[in-house]
Amino acid sequence: MKATAKRLHTKALSSMRTAITAFNNPQDDGRATVVLLHLQHAFEMLLKAALVQGGVKVFDKRSGRSIGFEAAVNQACQLASLKVTQDEAGTLRAIDALRDDEQHWFNDVSEGLLYLHARAAVTLFDELLYRVFKEKLADHLPNRVLPVSTEPPQDLLTLVDREYAKIAELLRPRRRARGDARAKIRTLLALEAHVGEDSKVSDADVDRVEKGIKASKGREQVFPKLNPLAANVTGEGLTVKVKIVKQAEALPVRLVRDGSDDEVDEAAAVREVDLQKKFHWSFYDLADKLGITRPRATALRRHLGIDSRPDYVHVFEFGSQRHNRYSDNALTLMRDTLEQLDMAEIWKYHRPRNGGNPRPACTQPGCANTEAS
């Protein structure tokens, strides 16, 4: 193991042990805060240890500082030795979102939701540790550790619906419990990080959710992004494993940008405010990451229709200049397509025009353009 990776690996295990100790603490004062802070830190250190071990640079060229949690997750999704899936990345982002409010403001995480995410964190940490370093978490814990919970793991949406009902009750007239309700709302908003990149919770988000609940809207309307989530629980007792997965597509979600006065209606309660974090790849970066020339990367984007899909591209305008930037989803789709199809065939149909001659119509599977372009 590389020396730097070893130091980060040691810090990751230390924070995970602290989180486990805090979770089993019979005293509730500050317990959730300690658990979430150390779970997030454990994963950040583990991901950076894996990236360093895999030869990936973890320092930002502009600031000279190590990358943050979000950037580490994005890099880990691209690292072959880690192979972090979208469901796993969602779990990492949700833990980070829950931690964010605990550290910088406050929320109210129910025992059921805390247990489910703590157990999912232990499951994922153990798997990532083995993928990169061929170690099990149990190898770093004394035999006397006894994970105990008075509440068995429950389905995620069952817990969400229970919290939603509690919020509605707290917001009833003359209850004078609005502060408690808004703390619980923040927790449910943070859970949308399971299915959305860079989902940040703001007071405007909480206001919209509160308004929707007071209008007697159902949880499916106010939190459409949570609809496809489920907890996959296997094993029992000491061997129980929890994975939070996305089972199906959610209801249509409308993006509400920062400063918008749009009504919540059918839109998700979380706004993706910092689009520069979601769409952070240039078309040069895409080509370099895929290991192909820039003209071929352009042909591949044309084949997939990426430049016309809002989940994959965003056009940033700076005065008279316009710059296309691409998301991790675009990079993943292009990489998967390269593995499945013949790039030479895609190039034949979508290469830049030569002397104005038209290209033949593309017959390759998955082509977004059925006619010659």
C-alpha positions as CSV (number, residue, x, y, z in Angstrom):
1,M,0.0,0.0,0.0
2,K,1.3,3.5,-0.9
3,A,2.4,5.5,2.1
4,T,-0.1,8.3,1.6
5,A,-2.9,5.8,0.9
6,K,-2.0,4.1,4.2
7,R,-2.3,7.3,6.2
8,L,-5.8,8.0,4.7
9,H,-6.8,4.3,5.1
10,T,-5.9,4.6,8.8
11,K,-7.9,7.8,9.2
12,A,-10.9,6.2,7.5
13,L,-10.9,3.2,9.8
14,S,-10.5,5.5,12.9
15,S,-13.6,7.6,11.9
16,M,-15.6,4.5,11.1
17,R,-14.8,3.0,14.6
18,T,-15.8,6.4,16.2
19,A,-19.1,6.4,14.2
20,I,-19.9,2.8,15.3
21,T,-19.1,3.7,19.0
22,A,-21.3,6.8,18.8
23,F,-24.2,4.8,17.3
24,N,-24.1,2.3,20.2
25,N,-23.9,5.1,22.8
26,P,-26.9,4.9,25.1
27,Q,-26.8,8.6,25.6
28,D,-28.7,10.5,22.9
29,D,-27.2,13.9,23.5
30,G,-25.4,14.8,20.2
31,R,-25.3,11.1,19.1
32,A,-26.7,11.6,15.6
33,T,-24.3,14.5,15.0
34,V,-21.3,12.4,15.9
35,V,-22.5,9.4,13.9
36,L,-23.1,11.4,10.7
37,L,-19.9,13.5,10.9
38,H,-17.7,10.5,11.3
39,L,-19.5,8.4,8.7
40,Q,-19.0,11.1,6.2
41,H,-15.3,11.6,7.1
42,A,-14.7,7.8,7.1
43,F,-15.9,7.6,3.5
44,E,-14.0,10.7,2.3
45,M,-10.8,9.3,3.7
46,L,-11.5,5.8,2.3
47,L,-12.3,7.2,-1.2
48,K,-9.2,9.3,-1.2
49,A,-7.1,6.4,-0.1
50,A,-8.5,4.3,-3.0
51,L,-7.9,7.2,-5.4
52,V,-4.3,7.7,-4.3
53,Q,-3.7,3.9,-4.4
54,G,-5.1,3.9,-8.0
55,G,-2.7,6.7,-9.1
56,V,-5.4,9.4,-9.2
57,K,-4.5,13.0,-8.2
58,V,-6.6,14.2,-5.3
59,F,-5.4,17.9,-5.2
60,D,-7.2,20.7,-7.1
61,K,-4.8,22.4,-9.5
62,R,-6.3,25.9,-8.9
63,S,-6.6,25.9,-5.1
64,G,-3.7,23.6,-4.3
65,R,-5.9,21.8,-1.7
66,S,-7.2,18.3,-1.6
67,I,-10.6,17.8,-3.4
68,G,-13.8,17.7,-1.4
69,F,-16.2,14.9,-0.7
70,E,-18.3,15.5,-3.8
71,A,-15.3,15.5,-6.1
72,A,-14.0,12.3,-4.5
73,V,-17.3,10.6,-5.1
74,N,-17.3,11.7,-8.8
75,Q,-13.7,10.4,-9.2
76,A,-14.5,7.1,-7.4
77,C,-17.3,6.5,-9.9
78,Q,-14.7,6.5,-12.7
79,L,-12.0,4.5,-10.9
80,A,-11.9,0.9,-12.3
81,S,-10.7,-0.6,-9.0
82,L,-13.6,0.9,-7.1
83,K,-16.5,0.6,-9.5
84,V,-18.8,2.7,-7.4
85,T,-22.3,2.3,-8.7
86,Q,-25.0,5.0,-9.0
87,D,-26.9,3.5,-6.0
88,E,-23.7,3.5,-3.9
89,A,-22.9,7.0,-5.0
90,G,-26.4,8.0,-3.9
91,T,-25.8,6.5,-0.4
92,L,-22.6,8.4,-0.1
93,R,-24.3,11.7,-1.1
94,A,-27.2,11.1,1.2
95,I,-24.9,10.6,4.2
96,D,-23.1,13.8,3.2
97,A,-26.3,15.7,2.9
98,L,-27.6,14.5,6.3
99,R,-24.2,15.4,7.8
100,D,-24.2,18.9,6.1
101,D,-27.3,20.1,8.1
102,E,-26.1,18.5,11.3
103,Q,-22.8,20.3,11.0
104,H,-23.9,23.7,9.7
105,W,-27.5,24.0,11.0
106,F,-29.8,21.3,12.4
107,N,-32.2,18.6,11.3
108,D,-34.1,15.8,13.0
109,V,-33.1,12.3,11.9
110,S,-35.4,9.6,13.3
111,E,-33.9,6.5,14.8
112,G,-35.2,4.4,12.0
113,L,-33.6,6.5,9.3
114,L,-30.4,6.9,11.3
115,Y,-30.1,3.1,11.7
116,L,-30.9,2.4,8.1
117,H,-28.2,4.8,6.8
118,A,-25.7,3.8,9.4
119,R,-26.1,0.1,8.5
120,A,-26.0,0.9,4.8
121,A,-22.8,2.9,5.5
122,V,-21.2,-0.1,7.3
123,T,-22.2,-2.4,4.5
124,L,-20.8,-0.1,1.8
125,F,-17.6,0.7,3.7
126,D,-16.9,-3.0,4.1
127,E,-17.4,-3.6,0.4
128,L,-15.3,-0.7,-0.8
129,L,-12.5,-1.6,1.6
130,Y,-12.4,-5.1,0.2
131,R,-12.6,-4.0,-3.5
132,V,-9.4,-1.9,-3.2
133,F,-7.4,-3.2,-0.3
134,K,-8.8,-6.8,0.0
135,E,-9.6,-6.2,3.7
136,K,-12.8,-6.6,5.7
137,L,-14.0,-4.2,8.3
138,A,-14.3,-7.0,10.8
139,D,-10.5,-7.4,10.5
140,H,-10.2,-3.9,12.1
141,L,-12.7,-4.4,14.9
142,P,-12.2,-6.2,18.2
143,N,-14.4,-9.3,18.7
144,R,-16.1,-7.7,21.6
145,V,-18.0,-5.2,19.3
146,L,-21.7,-6.0,19.5
147,P,-23.9,-4.0,17.1
148,V,-27.3,-3.7,18.8
149,S,-30.5,-2.0,17.7
150,T,-33.9,-2.1,19.3
151,E,-35.4,-1.4,15.9
152,P,-34.9,-3.9,13.0
153,P,-34.2,-2.4,9.6
154,Q,-37.4,-1.2,7.8
155,D,-38.3,-0.3,4.3
156,L,-37.1,3.2,3.5
157,L,-40.3,4.5,2.1
158,T,-42.2,3.2,5.1
159,L,-39.9,5.3,7.3
160,V,-40.3,8.3,5.0
161,D,-44.1,8.1,5.0
162,R,-44.0,7.9,8.8
163,E,-41.9,11.0,9.0
164,Y,-44.1,12.8,6.5
165,A,-47.2,12.0,8.6
166,K,-45.4,13.4,11.7
167,I,-44.5,16.6,9.8
168,A,-48.1,17.1,8.8
169,E,-49.2,16.6,12.4
170,L,-46.7,19.1,13.6
171,L,-47.9,21.7,11.1
172,R,-51.5,21.5,12.2
173,P,-52.9,24.8,13.4
174,R,-52.3,25.8,17.0
175,R,-49.6,23.1,17.4
176,R,-46.8,25.7,17.6
177,A,-44.3,23.0,16.5
178,R,-43.2,24.6,13.2
179,G,-39.5,24.5,14.1
180,D,-39.7,20.8,14.8
181,A,-41.5,20.2,11.5
182,R,-39.0,22.1,9.5
183,A,-36.1,20.1,11.1
184,K,-37.7,16.9,9.9
185,I,-38.4,18.4,6.4
186,R,-34.6,19.1,6.1
187,T,-33.9,15.4,6.8
188,L,-36.3,14.2,4.0
189,L,-34.9,16.8,1.6
190,A,-31.4,15.5,2.3
191,L,-32.5,12.0,1.4
192,E,-33.1,13.1,-2.2
193,A,-29.4,13.1,-2.6
194,H,-29.8,9.3,-3.1
195,V,-31.2,10.0,-6.6
196,G,-29.8,13.5,-7.5
197,E,-26.3,14.8,-7.9
198,D,-25.5,17.9,-5.9
199,S,-28.8,18.2,-4.2
200,K,-28.5,21.0,-1.6
201,V,-31.1,21.9,1.0
202,S,-31.9,25.6,1.5
203,D,-34.6,27.5,3.4
204,A,-36.4,28.1,0.1
205,D,-36.6,24.3,-0.3
206,V,-38.0,23.9,3.2
207,D,-40.6,26.7,2.5
208,R,-41.9,25.0,-0.6
209,V,-42.2,21.6,1.1
210,E,-44.0,23.2,4.1
211,K,-46.4,24.9,1.7
212,G,-47.1,21.6,-0.1
213,I,-47.8,19.7,3.1
214,K,-50.1,22.5,4.5
215,A,-52.0,22.2,1.2
216,S,-52.6,18.5,2.0
217,K,-50.5,17.3,-0.9
218,G,-49.3,13.7,-0.7
219,R,-45.8,12.7,-0.1
220,E,-45.5,11.3,-3.7
221,Q,-46.2,14.8,-5.0
222,V,-43.9,16.8,-2.7
223,F,-41.0,14.3,-2.8
224,P,-41.3,12.6,-6.3
225,K,-37.5,11.8,-6.3
226,L,-38.0,9.5,-3.3
227,N,-40.6,7.3,-5.0
228,P,-38.2,4.7,-6.5
229,L,-36.0,4.2,-3.4
230,A,-36.0,1.0,-1.4
231,A,-33.9,-0.7,1.2
232,N,-32.5,-4.0,0.2
233,V,-32.0,-5.9,3.5
234,T,-30.2,-9.3,3.6
235,G,-29.0,-11.5,6.4
236,E,-30.0,-11.1,10.1
237,G,-28.4,-10.4,13.4
238,L,-24.7,-9.6,13.2
239,T,-24.6,-10.3,9.5
240,V,-27.4,-8.0,8.4
241,K,-26.6,-5.9,5.3
242,V,-28.5,-2.9,4.0
243,K,-28.2,-1.4,0.5
244,I,-30.4,1.5,-0.5
245,V,-31.3,1.1,-4.2
246,K,-33.3,2.8,-6.9
247,Q,-35.8,0.4,-8.2
248,A,-37.7,2.3,-10.9
249,E,-38.1,5.7,-12.4
250,A,-39.5,8.5,-10.3
251,L,-42.4,10.8,-11.4
252,P,-41.3,13.6,-13.7
253,V,-39.2,16.2,-11.8
254,R,-39.0,19.8,-12.9
255,L,-35.7,21.7,-12.3
256,V,-36.3,24.9,-10.3
257,R,-33.2,27.1,-10.5
258,D,-32.0,29.4,-7.7
259,G,-34.2,32.5,-7.3
260,S,-37.2,31.0,-9.1
261,D,-40.6,31.8,-7.7
262,D,-42.1,28.7,-9.3
263,E,-44.8,26.9,-7.3
264,V,-43.9,23.4,-6.0
265,D,-46.8,21.6,-7.7
266,E,-45.3,18.5,-9.3
267,A,-41.7,19.6,-9.0
268,A,-39.2,18.1,-6.6
269,A,-38.6,20.1,-3.4
270,V,-34.8,20.2,-3.9
271,R,-33.3,22.7,-6.4
272,E,-30.0,21.8,-8.0
273,V,-28.5,25.2,-7.4
274,D,-24.8,24.8,-8.3
275,L,-25.0,23.6,-11.9
276,Q,-21.3,24.1,-12.3
277,K,-20.7,21.2,-9.9
278,K,-23.1,18.9,-11.7
279,F,-22.0,19.8,-15.2
280,H,-18.2,19.9,-14.7
281,W,-16.7,18.2,-17.8
282,S,-15.7,20.1,-20.9
283,F,-15.8,18.3,-24.2
284,Y,-12.0,18.2,-24.1
285,D,-12.3,16.5,-20.7
286,L,-14.7,13.9,-22.1
287,A,-12.3,12.9,-24.9
288,D,-9.3,12.7,-22.5
289,K,-11.2,10.6,-20.0
290,L,-12.4,8.2,-22.7
291,G,-8.9,8.0,-24.3
292,I,-10.2,9.0,-27.8
293,T,-9.5,12.0,-30.0
294,R,-11.7,15.0,-29.6
295,P,-13.3,14.6,-33.1
296,R,-14.2,11.1,-32.2
297,A,-15.7,12.2,-28.9
298,T,-17.8,14.7,-30.9
299,A,-19.0,11.9,-33.2
300,L,-19.9,9.8,-30.2
301,R,-21.8,12.7,-28.6
302,R,-23.7,13.1,-31.9
303,H,-24.5,9.4,-32.0
304,L,-26.0,9.5,-28.5
305,G,-27.7,12.9,-28.9
306,I,-26.0,14.0,-25.7
307,D,-26.0,17.7,-26.6
308,S,-29.8,17.8,-26.8
309,R,-30.4,16.0,-23.4
310,P,-30.7,18.4,-20.4
311,D,-29.5,15.7,-17.9
312,Y,-26.3,15.4,-19.8
313,V,-25.4,18.9,-20.9
314,H,-25.9,22.5,-19.8
315,V,-24.9,25.6,-21.7
316,F,-23.3,28.2,-19.5
317,E,-23.4,31.8,-20.8
318,F,-20.7,34.3,-19.8
319,G,-21.6,37.6,-21.6
320,S,-21.4,36.8,-25.3
321,Q,-19.7,33.4,-24.7
322,R,-21.5,30.1,-24.5
323,H,-19.8,27.0,-23.1
324,N,-21.2,23.4,-23.1
325,R,-20.4,21.4,-20.0
326,Y,-21.3,17.8,-19.4
327,S,-22.4,15.7,-16.4
328,D,-21.0,12.4,-15.0
329,N,-24.0,10.7,-16.6
330,A,-22.8,11.8,-20.0
331,L,-19.4,10.4,-19.4
332,T,-20.8,7.1,-18.1
333,L,-23.1,6.7,-21.1
334,M,-20.3,7.4,-23.5
335,R,-17.9,5.0,-21.8
336,D,-20.6,2.2,-21.8
337,T,-21.3,2.8,-25.5
338,L,-17.6,2.5,-26.3
339,E,-17.5,-0.9,-24.6
340,Q,-20.6,-2.1,-26.5
341,L,-20.3,-0.7,-30.0
342,D,-17.7,-0.3,-32.7
343,M,-16.3,3.3,-32.6
344,A,-15.2,2.9,-36.2
345,E,-18.8,2.4,-37.3
346,I,-20.0,5.4,-35.2
347,W,-17.2,7.5,-36.7
348,K,-18.3,6.6,-40.2
349,Y,-21.8,7.9,-39.6
350,H,-21.1,10.9,-37.4
351,R,-17.7,12.2,-38.3
352,P,-17.3,15.9,-39.4
353,R,-18.4,16.5,-43.0
354,N,-15.7,16.2,-45.6
355,G,-16.0,18.9,-48.2
356,G,-19.7,19.2,-47.5
357,N,-20.5,15.6,-48.5
358,P,-23.4,14.2,-46.6
359,R,-22.9,11.3,-44.2
360,P,-24.9,8.1,-44.6
361,A,-27.8,7.5,-42.2
362,C,-26.7,5.8,-39.0
363,T,-27.9,2.3,-38.4
364,Q,-26.0,1.6,-35.2
365,P,-28.1,0.7,-32.1
366,G,-28.9,3.6,-29.8
367,C,-28.4,6.3,-32.3
368,A,-30.3,9.5,-31.5
369,N,-30.3,10.6,-35.2
370,T,-32.2,8.3,-37.5
371,E,-31.2,10.4,-40.6
372,A,-27.9,11.5,-42.0
373,S,-26.5,14.5,-40.3
